Amino acid sequence: MSATQREAPAVEPPTDVPALSDGVTGRALRALRLPLFALPATALVFGAPAAWLAAAGASWLVVAVPTIAALAFVIAFLLTAHLYGTWLRPAARLLAAQPWRRAAVTVFRPARGRTPLLVAEPDGTRHALVAAALPWAVQQVFARTGRVWLVGPDAGGWVALRSSGLALPLGAARVTTADVAAGYEVEVAQPAPVRAPVAAADAVVSRLIAGPRRRSRTELIAPTVLLVFAGVVIADLLGRDFAGELLELTLLVLLATLLLTGLLACRVRKVRYWAKVDRMLGVGGWTPVPATLAESAVGGGPRTVTAQAVVAGRTVPVTLPRASQALRANVAGTGKLWVAGVPAPGAEAVAGLPGYPYLNLARFGS
């Protein structure tokens, strides 16, 4: 790694074909559409039994569980539709008709969940845009690299955006008449992520794992308390005479206890996972490893993918469980797999891309 290097090589979208011809863009657009179909269907799966149980005169406790689940999926659908529903139709038309165009971008501090952007194309054309739901990590990538790829705007002012290194076409962005340059620019938290002394000091990565790591610990509280309560109830019921409704209540409590035990085991496993990731990120800085992704994984393929990497002068197999599309695209496009620390044959490491918001475990073969 060069001492003056600031950015890791990252895959860029093609600019000579319609944007939707790029497999990464197509899969990303389908992933954004999926919740608009899956969430209502899932709400119906829970809502139909809830309605049937209510009509059959089941107790409120039995009816409440599927009802709450159905309402949660309905709310998730409404939020998703609000953020992306109106943007997806014009975005699909734009992406099918036009190629990505590279431009310079300046990012300004968000206000009320909307991020102002000033985009300047090579021919001098400038676009003042407002992007909804643009995550902090993506703001950092735009601000740090100063580059963006766009398609549009269309007659309605809609624009699709994409960054190097990321797979998603980002929206919903729209042209605005407001003077976005009057605001304050976003401050770059870390100008040179590849130079972080340890991968855990990468500003984007540290913020990426902070939330899930904290939630994994706090999520232990509720099932633990409920499990203790269930244990007290079971102890009390076992001291009584079983008959009629009391037997039904005991069986229901036992079933709930088993479910809570399984939930707690999953939560403990999640805590251990994030503790392991945190520990692995602290073993050293980002290291680029020459790697070739299996051909079956480049076009989407299975969730767990394999690659061949050169480690300590040897070519060894690498397994990437649940590899994200962005990670696959970057390994395939750059021939590099970035890992925290110096990998060794037979060891496990955290893989990602310096300054970008995704991580993955990498298991190196012997």
Order of alpha helices (4+ residues) and beta strands (2+ residues): alpha-alpha-alpha-beta-beta-beta-alpha-beta-beta-beta-alpha-alpha-alpha-beta-alpha-beta-beta-alpha-beta-beta-beta
